[in-house]
Amino acid sequence: MITQIKILLLAAFVLALAGCSSAPSANNGDAAPDFELVDINGQSHKLSEYEGQKVYIKFWASWCSICLAGMSELNELAGEENDFAVLSIVSPSSNAEKNSESFKKWFEGVENTENVQVLLDEGGPVFEDYGVLAYPTSVYIGSDGVLVKSSPGHFSNEQIRETFDTIQ
């Protein structure tokens, strides 16, 4: 009888350890699709480089008036000390967007963008991976790499910060 109790206790202990071996996600949802994109200066960026950090991504287009109206606000957000990284992604040669060279020349003339990190999603595969159907679209990724929220439309910096207050 004592041997059976010892075996049961040992089995319970082993099961408890097995349950502790993989840390649960802090946020609900699926892992955000990883990507590797080049910015307008030719530097490569991977989402996985932000492991352990929260990430805000704004998907937008140069022809989108709502996107352009929010550009100075995005610039302000990107220039602040936040507990999340700020990225923006456009899709040259896709969805009526200019080609890369035309976009880069055009973007040079856009005011109040010195803090905006623009990544180029040639042809739109990242837009597809994230299910972007409207411009702008905001994506919120937790520090655990989980895609917590994706919402079309413009959001103020205050709304973006408030959303990240609820994300780990």
C-alpha positions as CSV (number, residue, x, y, z in Angstrom):
1,M,0.0,0.0,0.0
2,I,2.8,2.5,0.9
3,T,4.6,1.6,-2.3
4,Q,1.5,2.4,-4.3
5,I,1.1,5.8,-2.6
6,K,4.8,6.5,-3.3
7,I,4.3,5.6,-7.0
8,L,1.2,7.8,-7.2
9,L,3.0,10.7,-5.5
10,L,6.0,10.3,-7.8
11,A,3.7,10.2,-10.9
12,A,1.9,13.4,-9.7
13,F,5.2,15.1,-9.2
14,V,6.5,14.1,-12.7
15,L,3.2,15.3,-14.2
16,A,3.5,18.6,-12.3
17,L,7.0,19.1,-13.6
18,A,6.0,18.3,-17.1
19,G,3.3,21.0,-16.9
20,C,5.8,23.6,-15.8
21,S,8.3,22.9,-18.5
22,S,6.5,25.0,-21.1
23,A,5.6,28.5,-20.1
24,P,2.1,29.5,-21.2
25,S,1.6,32.6,-23.3
26,A,0.8,35.7,-21.5
27,N,-1.8,36.7,-24.1
28,N,-4.6,34.9,-25.9
29,G,-4.2,34.3,-29.6
30,D,-1.8,32.8,-32.1
31,A,1.8,33.7,-32.8
32,A,2.2,36.7,-35.1
33,P,3.5,35.6,-38.5
34,D,7.3,36.3,-38.6
35,F,8.6,38.3,-41.5
36,E,11.8,39.8,-42.9
37,L,11.4,43.1,-44.7
38,V,13.7,45.8,-45.9
39,D,13.2,49.4,-44.9
40,I,13.3,52.4,-47.2
41,N,17.1,52.7,-46.4
42,G,17.8,49.1,-47.4
43,Q,18.2,47.7,-43.9
44,S,16.7,44.3,-43.2
45,H,14.2,43.9,-40.3
46,K,12.7,40.7,-38.8
47,L,9.8,40.6,-36.5
48,S,11.7,38.0,-34.5
49,E,14.3,40.6,-33.7
50,Y,11.7,42.2,-31.3
51,E,11.3,39.0,-29.2
52,G,10.4,39.9,-25.7
53,Q,9.0,43.3,-26.7
54,K,5.5,44.5,-27.6
55,V,5.2,45.7,-31.2
56,Y,2.7,48.0,-32.8
57,I,2.5,47.7,-36.6
58,K,0.6,50.1,-38.8
59,F,-0.2,48.8,-42.3
60,W,-0.9,51.7,-44.7
61,A,-0.7,53.0,-48.3
62,S,0.5,56.3,-49.8
63,W,-2.8,56.8,-51.6
64,C,-4.9,56.5,-48.3
65,S,-6.0,59.9,-47.1
66,I,-6.8,58.6,-43.6
67,C,-3.3,57.1,-43.4
68,L,-1.6,60.3,-44.5
69,A,-3.7,62.4,-42.1
70,G,-2.4,60.2,-39.2
71,M,1.2,60.3,-40.3
72,S,2.3,63.1,-38.0
73,E,0.6,61.3,-35.1
74,L,2.4,58.1,-36.0
75,N,5.7,60.1,-36.2
76,E,5.1,61.4,-32.7
77,L,4.3,57.9,-31.3
78,A,7.4,56.4,-32.9
79,G,9.5,59.2,-31.4
80,E,8.3,58.7,-27.8
81,E,9.6,56.4,-25.1
82,N,7.0,53.6,-25.1
83,D,7.0,50.1,-23.8
84,F,6.4,48.9,-27.4
85,A,8.2,49.2,-30.7
86,V,6.5,51.1,-33.6
87,L,6.7,49.9,-37.2
88,S,4.9,50.7,-40.3
89,I,4.5,48.6,-43.4
90,V,3.6,49.5,-47.0
91,S,3.2,47.1,-49.9
92,P,4.9,48.5,-53.1
93,S,3.5,47.2,-56.4
94,S,0.5,45.8,-54.7
95,N,-3.0,47.1,-54.0
96,A,-2.5,50.2,-56.1
97,E,0.7,51.2,-54.2
98,K,3.6,52.8,-56.1
99,N,6.6,50.7,-56.9
100,S,9.5,50.8,-54.4
101,E,11.5,53.5,-56.1
102,S,8.6,55.7,-56.7
103,F,7.4,55.2,-53.1
104,K,10.9,56.1,-51.7
105,K,11.0,59.3,-53.7
106,W,7.5,60.2,-52.7
107,F,8.1,59.5,-49.0
108,E,11.2,61.8,-49.0
109,G,8.8,64.7,-49.5
110,V,6.4,63.7,-46.7
111,E,6.7,66.0,-43.7
112,N,6.9,64.9,-40.1
113,T,8.1,61.4,-40.7
114,E,11.6,61.4,-39.3
115,N,10.7,58.8,-36.6
116,V,8.6,56.6,-38.8
117,Q,10.2,53.2,-39.6
118,V,8.8,52.2,-43.0
119,L,9.2,48.6,-44.1
120,L,8.6,47.5,-47.7
121,D,6.4,44.5,-48.2
122,E,7.1,43.9,-51.9
123,G,4.0,42.5,-53.6
124,G,2.1,42.1,-50.3
125,P,2.8,38.7,-48.7
126,V,3.0,40.1,-45.2
127,F,-0.3,42.0,-45.8
128,E,-1.8,38.7,-46.7
129,D,-0.3,36.8,-43.7
130,Y,-1.8,39.4,-41.4
131,G,-5.2,39.5,-43.2
132,V,-5.1,43.2,-44.0
133,L,-8.2,44.2,-45.9
134,A,-8.4,47.9,-45.2
135,Y,-6.1,50.9,-44.8
136,P,-4.9,51.8,-42.3
137,T,-4.8,48.6,-40.1
138,S,-3.3,48.5,-36.7
139,V,-1.7,45.3,-35.3
140,Y,-0.8,44.8,-31.7
141,I,1.7,42.1,-30.8
142,G,2.4,41.1,-27.2
143,S,5.9,40.6,-25.7
144,D,5.3,36.8,-26.0
145,G,4.9,37.2,-29.8
146,V,1.2,36.7,-29.8
147,L,-0.9,38.7,-32.3
148,V,-3.4,40.0,-29.8
149,K,-5.4,42.4,-31.9
150,S,-5.8,43.6,-35.5
151,S,-8.2,46.5,-36.2
152,P,-8.8,48.5,-39.4
153,G,-9.2,52.3,-39.1
154,H,-7.3,55.1,-37.5
155,F,-6.6,55.1,-33.8
156,S,-5.2,58.0,-31.8
157,N,-1.9,57.6,-29.9
158,E,-3.9,57.6,-26.7
159,Q,-6.0,54.7,-27.9
160,I,-2.9,52.8,-29.0
161,R,-1.3,53.3,-25.6
162,E,-4.5,52.2,-23.8
163,T,-4.7,49.1,-25.9
164,F,-1.1,48.2,-25.0
165,D,-1.9,48.8,-21.3
166,T,-4.1,45.7,-21.6
167,I,-1.5,43.6,-23.4
168,Q,1.4,41.8,-21.7
